[in-house]
Amino acid sequence: MEIWDILDEHGNKTGVTKVRGEKLEEGEYHLVVHVWTVNSKGEFLVSKRTPNKEWPLMWETQSGSAASGEDSLTAALKETREEVGIVLNPANGEYYCRVTRTDNICDVWIFRQDVELSDVVLQEGETCDAALMSGEKILQMIKEETFIGFEFYPYLLEMFEYLRKDLTR
């Protein structure tokens, strides 16, 4: 059973907790993280969802909900370790932005860390494949509807441009 801390519209804990799946009232949010691990070649670590999950067999970045008591960085590290078995160095992480959605507040993290696909350990029931992909490939796959789309990642184009400028310095 997964327990969430309930946040207000500013991301502050309200002191209320709810079990995952329990209805959130208007003005109640839970914390979600998206993790974009980018290597020195500008490739992103992405994973493919298993057939039993919502958005079956779609590619995505590592993401998930923070459990009660977890801060954003802790949740980002946990989700990446759980979904693809990669241990990220917190010092390589950069908080990028926050997106408020209908019932969650999503913190976006960028980790600049070289990872090898041979180090990936897929989580049974969660992920069934992993790859390193360029931003251009991800955008192509979004158009082909094989990668979860812009409604899930509204910050994507700006983030890719930010990283492109950063990699060319």
N, CA, C and O of each residue as an XYZ file, in Angstrom:
676
protein
N       0.851     -1.178      0.000
C       0.000      0.000      0.000
C       0.896      1.239      0.000
O       1.775      1.384      0.849
N       0.661      2.113     -0.949
C       1.456      3.328     -1.087
C       0.695      4.496     -0.469
O      -0.469      4.729     -0.793
N       1.363      5.228      0.424
C       0.775      6.388      1.097
C       1.422      7.650      0.529
O       2.642      7.720      0.377
N       0.592      8.641      0.219
C       1.070      9.917     -0.303
C       0.847     11.031      0.705
O      -0.171     11.045      1.398
N       1.786     11.965      0.795
C       1.552     13.220      1.490
C       0.715     14.091      0.567
O       0.986     14.170     -0.632
N      -0.298     14.744      1.120
C      -1.132     15.635      0.320
C      -0.572     17.054      0.439
O      -0.270     17.541      1.528
N      -0.448     17.696     -0.728
C       0.117     19.036     -0.826
C      -0.964     20.048     -1.193
O      -1.994     19.693     -1.766
N      -0.714     21.320     -0.854
C      -1.579     22.390     -1.355
C      -1.077     22.836     -2.724
O      -0.111     22.279     -3.246
N      -1.729     23.836     -3.303
C      -1.372     24.269     -4.658
C       0.029     24.865     -4.760
O       0.543     25.040     -5.864
N       0.655     25.179     -3.623
C       2.019     25.717     -3.611
C       3.065     24.636     -3.339
O       4.260     24.927     -3.281
N       2.620     23.393     -3.174
C       3.544     22.296     -2.924
C       3.870     22.086     -1.452
O       4.775     21.320     -1.119
N       3.147     22.753     -0.578
C       3.370     22.588      0.865
C       2.560     21.408      1.391
O       1.408     21.211      1.006
N       3.172     20.631      2.270
C       2.452     19.521      2.891
C       1.323     20.069      3.753
O       1.486     21.050      4.478
N       0.170     19.402      3.653
C      -1.004     19.848      4.407
C      -1.164     19.115      5.730
O      -1.983     19.511      6.560
N      -0.393     18.050      5.938
C      -0.555     17.230      7.130
C      -1.506     16.064      6.903
O      -1.684     15.221      7.782
N      -2.115     16.016      5.724
C      -3.033     14.942      5.351
C      -2.269     13.921      4.520
O      -1.407     14.290      3.722
N      -2.576     12.646      4.696
C      -2.042     11.601      3.826
C      -3.214     10.829      3.231
O      -4.299     10.771      3.809
N      -2.972     10.245      2.077
C      -3.989      9.408      1.432
C      -3.309      8.205      0.816
O      -2.131      8.241      0.462
N      -4.077      7.145      0.697
C      -3.606      5.921      0.053
C      -3.725      6.117     -1.451
O      -4.710      6.665     -1.945
N      -2.710      5.663     -2.165
C      -2.748      5.740     -3.634
C      -4.067      5.148     -4.128
O      -4.474      4.066     -3.705
N      -4.726      5.875     -5.029
C      -6.004      5.435     -5.569
C      -7.187      6.085     -4.877
O      -8.287      6.123     -5.428
N      -6.970      6.599     -3.667
C      -8.028      7.306     -2.953
C      -8.262      8.644     -3.655
O      -7.311      9.297     -4.085
N      -9.515      9.044     -3.768
C      -9.856     10.273     -4.483
C      -9.265     11.488     -3.778
O      -9.381     11.643     -2.563
N      -8.632     12.341     -4.569
C      -8.138     13.612     -4.060
C      -9.211     14.672     -4.297
O      -9.832     14.718     -5.358
N      -9.414     15.509     -3.306
C     -10.383     16.596     -3.421
C      -9.775     17.724     -4.251
O      -8.562     17.771     -4.452
N     -10.619     18.626     -4.726
C     -10.123     19.785     -5.447
C      -9.161     20.554     -4.544
O      -9.452     20.787     -3.371
N      -8.028     20.942     -5.092
C      -7.023     21.660     -4.313
C      -6.056     20.760     -3.570
O      -5.159     21.246     -2.882
N      -6.230     19.432     -3.702
C      -5.298     18.481     -3.108
C      -4.410     17.917     -4.215
O      -4.879     17.613     -5.312
N      -3.139     17.784     -3.914
C      -2.163     17.300     -4.883
C      -1.221     16.312     -4.206
O      -1.041     16.343     -2.989
N      -0.626     15.440     -5.006
C       0.468     14.612     -4.500
C       1.698     14.893     -5.374
O       1.577     15.392     -6.493
N       2.865     14.568     -4.851
C       4.114     14.874     -5.536
C       4.497     13.751     -6.494
O       4.494     12.574     -6.131
N       4.824     14.138     -7.719
C       5.299     13.231     -8.763
C       6.645     13.764     -9.241
O       6.886     14.970     -9.207
N       7.517     12.868     -9.686
C       8.801     13.287    -10.250
C       8.975     12.696    -11.648
O       8.528     11.583    -11.926
N       9.626     13.451    -12.512
C      10.103     12.968    -13.808
C      11.615     13.092    -13.769
O      12.148     14.125    -13.363
N      12.304     12.047    -14.189
C      13.764     12.024    -14.145
C      14.298     11.853    -15.558
O      13.981     10.878    -16.240
N      15.107     12.805    -15.990
C      15.749     12.765    -17.296
C      17.241     12.611    -17.053
O      17.917     13.556    -16.645
N      17.747     11.413    -17.307
C      19.175     11.149    -17.176
C      19.793     11.293    -18.552
O      19.431     10.579    -19.487
N      20.729     12.224    -18.667
C      21.350     12.525    -19.949
C      22.851     12.265    -19.840
O      23.495     12.674    -18.875
N      23.397     11.578    -20.845
C      24.830     11.270    -20.814
C      25.626     12.360    -21.532
O      25.057     13.327    -22.038
N      26.921     12.194    -21.568
C      27.801     13.206    -22.161
C      27.633     13.324    -23.676
O      28.136     14.274    -24.275
N      26.934     12.376    -24.306
C      26.645     12.452    -25.743
C      25.287     13.104    -26.014
O      24.894     13.258    -27.171
N      24.576     13.484    -24.961
C      23.256     14.086    -25.124
C      22.146     13.068    -25.305
O      21.067     13.409    -25.790
N      22.394     11.822    -24.923
C      21.373     10.766    -25.032
C      20.687     10.593    -23.680
O      21.311     10.713    -22.626
N      19.393     10.309    -23.739
C      18.585     10.149    -22.536
C      18.306      8.677    -22.260
O      18.072      7.897    -23.183
N      18.333      8.308    -20.994
C      17.952      6.964    -20.583
C      16.436      6.908    -20.510
O      15.823      7.628    -19.722
N      15.829      6.060    -21.323
C      14.377      5.906    -21.346
C      14.032      4.437    -21.170
O      14.861      3.556    -21.397
N      12.802      4.191    -20.766
C      12.372      2.809    -20.553
C      10.992      2.599    -21.156
O      10.231      3.541    -21.378
N      10.699      1.342    -21.410
C       9.432      0.952    -22.026
C       8.546      0.322    -20.962
O       8.990     -0.545    -20.209
N       7.298      0.757    -20.903
C       6.336      0.254    -19.926
C       5.886     -1.165    -20.295
O       5.786     -1.506    -21.473
N       5.618     -1.977    -19.283
C       5.147     -3.336    -19.540
C       3.699     -3.314    -20.031
O       2.991     -2.327    -19.832
N       3.255     -4.405    -20.675
C       1.904     -4.438    -21.251
C       0.775     -4.311    -20.221
O      -0.339     -3.931    -20.583
N       1.037     -4.618    -18.965
C      -0.011     -4.589    -17.938
C      -0.262     -3.191    -17.373
O      -1.214     -3.006    -16.615
N       0.556     -2.213    -17.718
C       0.438     -0.871    -17.151
C      -0.401      0.040    -18.045
O      -0.606     -0.233    -19.227
N      -0.883      1.142    -17.439
C      -1.523      2.179    -18.228
C      -0.494      2.655    -19.258
O       0.698      2.682    -18.950
N      -0.906      3.022    -20.443
C      -0.017      3.342    -21.570
C       0.902      2.160    -21.866
O       2.124      2.312    -21.847
N       0.336      0.991    -22.139
C       1.148     -0.214    -22.343
C       2.135     -0.077    -23.503
O       1.816      0.454    -24.567
N       3.341     -0.577    -23.253
C       4.425     -0.646    -24.232
C       4.847      0.718    -24.789
O       5.463      0.796    -25.852
N       4.512      1.784    -24.069
C       4.961      3.123    -24.457
C       6.309      3.389    -23.803
O       6.587      2.911    -22.703
N       7.133      4.155    -24.490
C       8.419      4.582    -23.949
C       8.199      5.819    -23.095
O       7.269      6.589    -23.336
N       9.050      6.009    -22.104
C       8.946      7.149    -21.210
C      10.264      7.357    -20.476
O      11.195      6.559    -20.585
N      10.312      8.426    -19.744
C      11.408      8.648    -18.825
C      11.040      7.999    -17.489
O       9.896      7.583    -17.307
N      11.966      7.907    -16.577
C      11.646      7.344    -15.278
C      10.820      8.376    -14.508
O      11.137      9.565    -14.490
N       9.766      7.892    -13.880
C       8.868      8.804    -13.180
C       8.045      8.025    -12.165
O       7.966      6.797    -12.206
N       7.435      8.777    -11.251
C       6.568      8.143    -10.280
C       6.224      9.081     -9.150
O       6.678     10.224     -9.098
N       5.413      8.574     -8.252
C       4.938      9.351     -7.111
C       5.882      9.224     -5.928
O       6.480      8.174     -5.693
N       5.999     10.320     -5.190
C       6.765     10.304     -3.948
C       5.911      9.654     -2.867
O       4.725      9.957     -2.740
N       6.508      8.772     -2.099
C       5.820      8.170     -0.956
C       5.832      9.168      0.205
O       6.649     10.089      0.238
N       4.939      8.975      1.129
C       4.880      9.842      2.304
C       6.251      9.929      2.960
O       6.909      8.914      3.189
N       6.670     11.147      3.258
C       7.955     11.375      3.901
C       9.106     11.607      2.941
O      10.169     12.064      3.360
N       8.922     11.303      1.661
C       9.987     11.497      0.680
C       9.962     12.914      0.139
O       8.897     13.474     -0.120
N      11.152     13.493     -0.031
C      11.235     14.758     -0.742
C      11.416     14.454     -2.230
O      11.533     13.295     -2.626
N      11.436     15.491     -3.031
C      11.486     15.353     -4.476
C      12.749     14.617     -4.949
O      12.659     13.698     -5.764
N      13.914     15.012     -4.448
C      15.159     14.372     -4.867
C      15.179     12.897     -4.477
O      15.579     12.049     -5.274
N      14.754     12.592     -3.269
C      14.720     11.194     -2.813
C      13.824     10.361     -3.718
O      14.174      9.237     -4.076
N      12.667     10.907     -4.089
C      11.742     10.197     -4.973
C      12.363      9.989     -6.353
O      12.190      8.929     -6.954
N      13.084     10.992     -6.860
C      13.726     10.868     -8.177
C      14.767      9.749     -8.170
O      14.827      8.943     -9.098
N      15.573      9.706     -7.133
C      16.594      8.661     -7.016
C      15.937      7.285     -6.894
O      16.384      6.321     -7.515
N      14.871      7.201     -6.088
C      14.167      5.934     -5.870
C      13.536      5.412     -7.157
O      13.686      4.237     -7.492
N      12.834      6.281     -7.874
C      12.135      5.840     -9.089
C      13.114      5.322    -10.139
O      12.835      4.330    -10.812
N      14.241      5.978    -10.279
C      15.233      5.528    -11.259
C      15.823      4.186    -10.847
O      15.990      3.296    -11.682
N      16.136      4.039     -9.573
C      16.677      2.768     -9.071
C      15.644      1.650     -9.227
O      15.991      0.542     -9.634
N      14.384      1.930     -8.908
C      13.335      0.907     -8.994
C      13.027      0.512    -10.438
O      12.881     -0.673    -10.734
N      12.927      1.484    -11.330
C      12.470      1.195    -12.689
C      13.549      0.633    -13.600
O      13.267     -0.207    -14.455
N      14.795      1.095    -13.421
C      15.855      0.638    -14.325
C      17.125      0.186    -13.604
O      18.119     -0.142    -14.251
N      17.099      0.166    -12.273
C      18.234     -0.342    -11.508
C      19.466      0.541    -11.513
O      20.547      0.097    -11.127
N      19.320      1.776    -11.941
C      20.459      2.699    -11.998
C      20.488      3.544    -10.726
O      19.483      4.133    -10.330
N      21.664      3.591    -10.096
C      21.859      4.427     -8.914
C      22.464      5.744     -9.390
O      23.605      5.797     -9.850
N      21.676      6.792     -9.266
C      22.135      8.111     -9.675
C      22.876      8.788     -8.531
O      22.540      8.606     -7.361
N      23.881      9.564     -8.885
C      24.612     10.347     -7.905
C      23.832     11.640     -7.677
O      23.640     12.408     -8.619
N      23.376     11.901     -6.441
C      22.606     13.127     -6.189
C      23.338     14.398     -6.627
O      22.700     15.377     -7.016
N      24.675     14.387     -6.566
C      25.458     15.558     -6.966
C      25.330     15.845     -8.466
O      25.621     16.958     -8.906
N      24.897     14.856     -9.254
C      24.713     15.038    -10.697
C      23.326     15.557    -11.048
O      23.030     15.819    -12.214
N      22.475     15.706    -10.031
C      21.097     16.106    -10.269
C      20.903     17.608    -10.246
O      21.564     18.337     -9.507
N      19.972     18.045    -11.080
C      19.587     19.453    -11.135
C      18.068     19.511    -11.189
O      17.439     18.928    -12.071
N      17.493     20.224    -10.230
C      16.054     20.461    -10.271
C      15.801     21.383    -11.449
O      16.394     22.459    -11.531
N      14.923     20.975    -12.371
C      14.711     21.770    -13.580
C      13.463     22.649    -13.502
O      13.543     23.855    -13.740
N      12.312     22.059    -13.172
C      11.091     22.862    -13.120
C      10.004     22.099    -12.361
O      10.161     20.932    -12.002
N       8.916     22.796    -12.138
C       7.738     22.212    -11.493
C       6.536     22.468    -12.386
O       6.353     23.575    -12.892
N       5.713     21.432    -12.578
C       4.503     21.529    -13.378
C       3.330     21.109    -12.492
O       3.331     20.015    -11.928
N       2.329     21.988    -12.373
C       1.137     21.646    -11.605
C       0.084     21.118    -12.563
O      -0.282     21.768    -13.542
N      -0.396     19.913    -12.249
C      -1.404     19.273    -13.090
C      -2.683     19.097    -12.273
O      -2.774     19.611    -11.158
N      -3.654     18.394    -12.800
C      -4.963     18.273    -12.175
C      -4.897     17.830    -10.715
O      -5.504     18.458     -9.848
N      -4.169     16.760    -10.444
C      -4.139     16.243     -9.064
C      -2.725     15.975     -8.564
O      -2.541     15.328     -7.533
N      -1.724     16.470     -9.291
C      -0.357     16.284     -8.812
C       0.517     17.466     -9.178
O       0.246     18.223    -10.110
N       1.565     17.586     -8.408
C       2.606     18.567     -8.667
C       3.818     17.764     -9.077
O       4.291     16.907     -8.330
N       4.325     18.046    -10.275
C       5.390     17.246    -10.866
C       6.702     18.020    -10.872
O       6.809     19.064    -11.515
N       7.694     17.509    -10.160
C       9.038     18.077    -10.183
C       9.864     17.348    -11.233
O       9.896     16.118    -11.277
N      10.525     18.119    -12.069
C      11.328     17.570    -13.160
C      12.801     17.696    -12.785
O      13.275     18.770    -12.413
N      13.510     16.582    -12.891
C      14.936     16.518    -12.568
C      15.740     16.144    -13.790
O      15.315     15.321    -14.600
N      16.915     16.757    -13.919
C      17.891     16.390    -14.937
C      19.113     15.855    -14.198
O      19.639     16.507    -13.297
N      19.552     14.677    -14.583
C      20.790     14.109    -14.044
C      21.770     13.965    -15.188
O      21.489     13.290    -16.179
N      22.901     14.590    -15.051
C      23.973     14.466    -16.041
C      24.898     13.362    -15.548
O      25.745     13.569    -14.679
N      24.707     12.190    -16.129
C      25.469     11.024    -15.663
C      25.560     10.012    -16.794
O      24.551      9.663    -17.406
N      26.757      9.549    -17.066
C      26.929      8.507    -18.071
C      26.497      7.176    -17.471
O      26.989      6.765    -16.420
N      25.576      6.514    -18.149
C      25.113      5.192    -17.732
C      25.253      4.242    -18.907
O      25.175      4.650    -20.066
N      25.455      2.996    -18.600
C      25.566      1.957    -19.634
C      24.288      1.134    -19.649
O      23.748      0.800    -18.595
N      23.804      0.810    -20.833
C      22.617     -0.046    -20.914
C      22.865     -1.401    -20.261
O      21.931     -2.032    -19.765
N      24.107     -1.847    -20.257
C      24.428     -3.130    -19.627
C      24.227     -3.083    -18.105
O      24.145     -4.128    -17.461
N      24.148     -1.885    -17.534
C      23.920     -1.735    -16.097
C      22.433     -1.668    -15.742
O      22.073     -1.715    -14.566
N      21.582     -1.560    -16.741
C      20.143     -1.452    -16.496
C      19.591     -2.781    -16.012
O      19.896     -3.834    -16.571
N      18.777     -2.722    -14.969
C      18.046     -3.878    -14.454
C      16.568     -3.487    -14.493
O      16.120     -2.626    -13.736
N      15.828     -4.132    -15.380
C      14.413     -3.798    -15.550
C      13.592     -4.335    -14.389
O      13.874     -5.411    -13.862
N      12.567     -3.572    -13.993
C      11.703     -3.987    -12.896
C      10.527     -4.778    -13.466
O       9.749     -4.271    -14.274
N      10.417     -6.021    -13.031
C       9.319     -6.874    -13.488
C       7.980     -6.210    -13.171
O       7.760     -5.732    -12.059
N       7.095     -6.188    -14.161
C       5.787     -5.582    -13.980
C       5.764     -4.080    -14.196
O       4.696     -3.469    -14.184
N       6.934     -3.476    -14.394
C       7.035     -2.029    -14.600
C       7.650     -1.689    -15.955
O       7.064     -0.959    -16.755
N       8.847     -2.234    -16.197
C       9.586     -1.901    -17.412
C       9.996     -3.180    -18.139
O      10.299     -4.195    -17.513
N      10.001     -3.112    -19.479
C      10.363     -4.305    -20.258
C      11.484     -4.047    -21.255
O      11.901     -4.962    -21.966
N      11.984     -2.801    -21.318
C      13.098     -2.491    -22.205
C      13.660     -1.139    -21.791
O      12.996     -0.363    -21.105
N      14.874     -0.869    -22.210
C      15.511      0.418    -21.954
C      16.381      0.769    -23.149
O      16.835     -0.104    -23.889
N      16.600      2.064    -23.320
C      17.411      2.532    -24.441
C      18.005      3.890    -24.098
O      17.551      4.579    -23.184
N      19.024      4.250    -24.852
C      19.570      5.601    -24.823
C      19.115      6.265    -26.110
O      19.372      5.744    -27.195
N      18.441      7.414    -26.009
C      17.861      8.071    -27.184
C      18.188      9.551    -27.193
O      18.279     10.198    -26.150
N      18.360     10.062    -28.389
C      18.538     11.505    -28.561
C      17.188     12.201    -28.357
O      16.131     11.576    -28.442
N      17.252     13.489    -28.091
C      16.025     14.269    -27.996
C      15.231     14.229    -29.286
O      14.001     14.181    -29.264
N      15.934     14.247    -30.419
C      15.266     14.199    -31.724
C      14.497     12.886    -31.899
O      13.377     12.881    -32.409
N      15.106     11.775    -31.474
C      14.439     10.475    -31.566
C      13.198     10.448    -30.678
O      12.159      9.922    -31.076
N      13.307     11.014    -29.474
C      12.158     11.060    -28.562
C      11.025     11.871    -29.200
O       9.869     11.450    -29.154
N      11.336     13.008    -29.784
C      10.304     13.823    -30.428
C       9.655     13.075    -31.589
O       8.442     13.155    -31.779
N      10.461     12.348    -32.366
C       9.921     11.537    -33.473
C       8.975     10.472    -32.919
O       7.902     10.242    -33.478
N       9.366      9.826    -31.830
C       8.528      8.767    -31.252
C       7.246      9.328    -30.640
O       6.219      8.650    -30.633
N       7.293     10.549    -30.130
C       6.067     11.183    -29.638
C       5.098     11.357    -30.805
O       3.909     11.064    -30.674
N       5.598     11.830    -31.939
C       4.745     11.990    -33.133
C       4.186     10.649    -33.590
O       3.047     10.574    -34.053
N       4.981      9.592    -33.462
C       4.548      8.249    -33.865
C       3.675      7.584    -32.803
O       3.172      6.479    -33.004
N       3.502      8.268    -31.672
C       2.704      7.780    -30.547
C       3.249      6.495    -29.939
O       2.494      5.616    -29.523
N       4.592      6.402    -29.897
C       5.238      5.274    -29.224
C       5.991      5.734    -27.974
O       6.553      4.915    -27.246
N       6.000      7.039    -27.729
C       6.594      7.638    -26.532
C       5.509      8.513    -25.927
O       4.840      9.256    -26.646
N       5.327      8.435    -24.619
C       4.301      9.251    -23.964
C       4.504     10.705    -24.369
O       5.636     11.187    -24.388
N       3.414     11.419    -24.695
C       3.487     12.699    -25.379
C       3.571     13.959    -24.552
O       3.759     13.934    -23.335
N       3.424     15.068    -25.264
C       3.616     16.391    -24.684
C       2.655     16.703    -23.550
O       2.990     17.490    -22.664
N       1.474     16.110    -23.555
C       0.549     16.371    -22.453
C       1.143     15.890    -21.132
O       0.793     16.400    -20.068
N       2.032     14.918    -21.202
C       2.705     14.396    -20.020
C       3.975     15.185    -19.719
O       4.361     15.325    -18.559
N       4.621     15.698    -20.756
C       5.884     16.435    -20.631
C       5.755     17.817    -21.275
O       6.397     18.060    -22.297
N       4.958     18.725    -20.726
C       4.748     20.021    -21.393
C       6.003     20.888    -21.465
O       6.044     21.860    -22.219
N       7.012     20.544    -20.696
C       8.252     21.310    -20.618
C       9.319     20.800    -21.593
O      10.414     21.359    -21.650
N       9.022     19.765    -22.346
C      10.032     19.006    -23.072
C      10.854     19.821    -24.071
O      12.083     19.752    -24.045
N      10.214     20.582    -24.941
C      10.969     21.326    -25.960
C      11.919     22.339    -25.323
O      13.066     22.467    -25.752
N      11.452     23.052    -24.313
C      12.312     24.018    -23.635
C      13.475     23.314    -22.936
O      14.600     23.815    -22.944
N      13.211     22.163    -22.337
C      14.271     21.434    -21.655
C      15.316     20.941    -22.659
O      16.515     21.053    -22.405
N      14.875     20.399    -23.787
C      15.825     19.938    -24.807
C      16.691     21.102    -25.285
O      17.899     20.936    -25.455
N      16.096     22.278    -25.506
C      16.859     23.443    -25.951
C      17.858     23.871    -24.866
O      19.006     24.196    -25.169
N      17.427     23.868    -23.637
C      18.301     24.198    -22.507
C      19.510     23.257    -22.466
O      20.645     23.707    -22.306
N      19.267     21.970    -22.609
C      20.358     20.991    -22.574
C      21.243     21.086    -23.816
O      22.456     20.899    -23.723
N      20.657     21.372    -24.967
C      21.423     21.498    -26.211
C      22.428     22.654    -26.067
O      23.593     22.515    -26.439
N      21.977     23.782    -25.531
C      22.865     24.921    -25.314
C      23.962     24.553    -24.318
O      25.123     24.924    -24.492
N      23.582     23.828    -23.285
C      24.519     23.432    -22.250
C      25.596     22.477    -22.792
O      26.761     22.570    -22.408
N      25.198     21.564    -23.684
C      26.144     20.596    -24.241
C      27.106     21.215    -25.245
O      28.187     20.675    -25.478
N      26.723     22.351    -25.846
C      27.573     22.969    -26.861
C      28.554     23.994    -26.278
O      29.332     24.594    -27.019
N      28.521     24.192    -24.984
C      29.450     25.148    -24.350
C      30.834     24.600    -24.289
O      31.741     25.266    -23.789
